[in-house]
Amino acid sequence: MMADIKSDYIKPLENALEDGTPCVLGTVSADNTPEISPKGSIIVYDSGRLAFWERSHRGAAGNIAKNAQVVVYYRNPDHAESLPQGGALRLYGTASVITDDAVTTDVYDRMPEREQKADAGRKGHAVMIAVDRITNLRGDDV
């Protein structure tokens, strides 16, 4: 079952790069090596899914191909009053590479302009995360 991404979380998540606090994606490789990667292109695709543009084609992309379970970590102390536990969220879910052209275009068009410019040739691809749990830093569901 997908989690419900609260409307209060959308703006902070989607403005994370511009605010200087990009989201961090946690993945695990086939040999169980953990990796974290900053993702400036994270968007709230709908109430139960995040999406991002994978342009680096490095560790995270390979890890998702082998193990689709991921976590997105967000923290911005400037949102300490409006978000749980000092402005921090962990969003857990299952990632998948998007092959549908319309959805891929939609993700690209909705991500921050700075990220679009970093891949103006559109050599990357869209990744969707079906979020099944959202927690604060204590691990409490929020």
ABEGO torsion letter per residue (X at the ends): XBBBBBAAAAAAAAAAAAAGBBBBBBBBBAAGBBBBBBBAABBBABAABBBBBBAAGBAAAAAAAABABBBBBBBBAAAAAABBGGGBBBBBBBBBBBABAAAAAAAAAABBAAAAAABAAGABBBBBBBBABBBBAAGBBX
